[in-house]
């Protein structure tokens, strides 16, 4: 009799566990950008005409699991080093995502990081974005996501914005069983 109850309890626990499931994926976005030499972007303020303030968009391998899943959370964390050569002011580092290479810079940035800079000093600005806006989440189900970065300067300054880390923690909901 006791064996029957233990078996019943085990089956009930298994059935409950097979309901709404979650899977967590960790993507090191920085490693893709570093491998393409796209982790560093010079900044200058004010920006002279014809000087780019973005990198070419880069492809990141993502989940590729289709639209049958629901992205619950996309948490982004990392840091940007602002290596300032001259001037005092603020630098804004923006990160963009899209599933189409040509559309990366057409929308609103996924997030921004700002740092106050002074001459000859490196300012490290860590960031932890607990969750991306709902409209951006489904793109992480695609097999490729394109990422772009932009740096803009306020003040008469010059230097380099260098991404030193960027990780995406993606939590999806799916029925696995």
C-alpha positions in Angstrom: 0.0 0.0 0.0 2.8 2.4 0.9 4.5 1.7 -2.5 1.3 2.6 -4.3 1.1 5.9 -2.5 4.7 6.7 -3.2 4.1 5.8 -6.9 1.0 8.0 -7.0 2.9 11.0 -5.3 5.8 10.6 -7.9 3.4 10.5 -10.8 1.5 13.6 -9.5 4.8 15.5 -9.1 5.8 14.5 -12.6 2.5 15.6 -14.1 2.7 18.9 -12.3 6.3 19.4 -13.5 5.3 18.8 -17.1 2.9 21.7 -17.3 4.2 25.2 -18.0 7.9 24.8 -18.4 10.7 27.4 -18.5 14.1 27.2 -20.1 17.0 29.6 -19.5 19.6 30.4 -22.1 22.7 32.5 -21.6 24.3 34.1 -24.7 27.6 35.9 -24.5 26.9 38.7 -27.0 30.2 40.3 -26.2 32.2 37.3 -27.6 30.4 37.7 -31.0 31.2 41.5 -31.1 34.8 41.0 -30.0 35.4 38.3 -32.6 34.2 40.7 -35.3 36.3 43.6 -33.8 33.0 45.5 -33.2 33.3 45.9 -29.5 35.0 49.3 -29.6 33.7 52.6 -31.0 35.4 56.0 -31.0 33.4 59.0 -29.9 33.9 62.7 -30.5 31.9 65.7 -29.6 30.6 67.5 -31.3 30.4 65.0 -34.1 31.8 66.3 -37.4 29.8 65.6 -40.5 30.6 62.3 -42.2 32.1 60.7 -39.1 30.2 57.5 -38.2 28.8 57.1 -34.7 27.8 53.4 -35.1 29.4 50.0 -36.0 28.2 47.9 -38.9 25.5 45.7 -37.4 26.7 42.2 -36.3 24.9 38.9 -36.5 24.6 37.0 -33.2 23.5 33.4 -33.1 20.4 33.2 -31.0 17.9 30.5 -30.0 16.2 29.6 -33.3 13.3 27.8 -31.7 10.5 29.5 -33.5 7.3 31.3 -32.5 5.7 28.5 -30.5 7.5 29.6 -27.4 7.0 32.8 -25.3 9.9 34.9 -24.2 9.3 35.7 -20.5 12.5 37.7 -19.7 15.5 39.0 -21.5 18.0 40.3 -19.0 21.1 42.1 -20.2 24.2 42.8 -18.1 27.7 44.0 -18.8 29.9 47.0 -18.8 31.3 49.8 -21.0 34.7 51.4 -20.6 34.8 55.1 -21.7 38.5 55.8 -22.4 38.6 59.5 -22.6 41.5 61.3 -24.4 40.4 64.9 -24.1 37.7 67.2 -22.8 35.0 66.8 -20.1 31.5 65.8 -20.8 29.1 62.8 -21.0 29.1 59.8 -23.4 26.1 57.8 -24.2 26.5 54.2 -25.4 23.4 52.7 -27.0 22.7 49.0 -28.0 20.2 48.1 -30.7 18.7 44.7 -31.6 16.7 43.6 -34.6 16.1 40.4 -36.7 16.8 42.3 -40.0 20.3 43.7 -40.5 18.9 46.7 -42.4 16.6 47.7 -39.5 19.0 47.6 -36.6 19.4 51.4 -36.3 15.9 52.4 -37.4 14.2 51.8 -34.0 14.6 52.8 -30.4 17.7 51.5 -28.7 17.2 48.4 -26.5 19.1 50.3 -23.7 21.6 53.1 -23.1 24.5 53.5 -20.7 25.9 57.0 -19.9 29.2 57.9 -18.3 30.7 61.2 -17.3 34.2 61.5 -18.6 37.3 63.6 -17.8 40.6 63.9 -19.7 43.0 60.9 -19.5 40.6 58.8 -17.3 38.8 55.6 -18.1 35.3 55.5 -16.7 33.7 52.1 -16.3 29.9 52.1 -16.5 28.3 48.7 -15.5 24.7 48.0 -16.5 22.1 45.5 -15.6 18.9 45.7 -17.5 16.4 43.4 -15.7 14.1 43.0 -18.7 13.8 44.3 -22.2 10.6 45.9 -23.5 8.0 43.4 -24.6 8.2 44.3 -28.2 11.9 43.3 -28.4 11.6 39.9 -26.7 10.2 37.8 -29.5 13.2 38.5 -31.7 15.4 36.4 -29.5 13.5 33.3 -30.6 15.0 33.7 -34.1 18.1 31.9 -35.2 20.0 35.2 -35.8 19.7 38.6 -34.1 21.6 41.6 -35.3 23.1 43.9 -32.8 24.4 47.5 -33.3 26.1 50.0 -31.0 26.2 53.8 -31.1 28.2 56.2 -29.1 27.3 59.9 -28.8 29.2 62.6 -26.9 27.9 65.7 -25.1 30.6 68.4 -24.8 33.9 68.9 -26.6 35.4 65.5 -25.9 37.2 62.6 -27.7 37.8 59.0 -26.8 36.8 55.4 -27.2 33.8 53.5 -25.9 34.8 49.9 -25.4 32.3 47.2 -24.5 33.9 44.9 -21.9 31.0 42.6 -21.3 27.5 41.9 -22.6 25.5 38.9 -21.7 21.8 38.1 -22.5 19.9 35.8 -20.2 16.8 34.6 -22.0 14.0 32.9 -20.1 11.4 31.2 -22.3 8.1 29.5 -21.5 7.2 26.4 -23.5 5.4 23.1 -23.1 8.2 20.6 -23.2 6.1 17.5 -22.6 
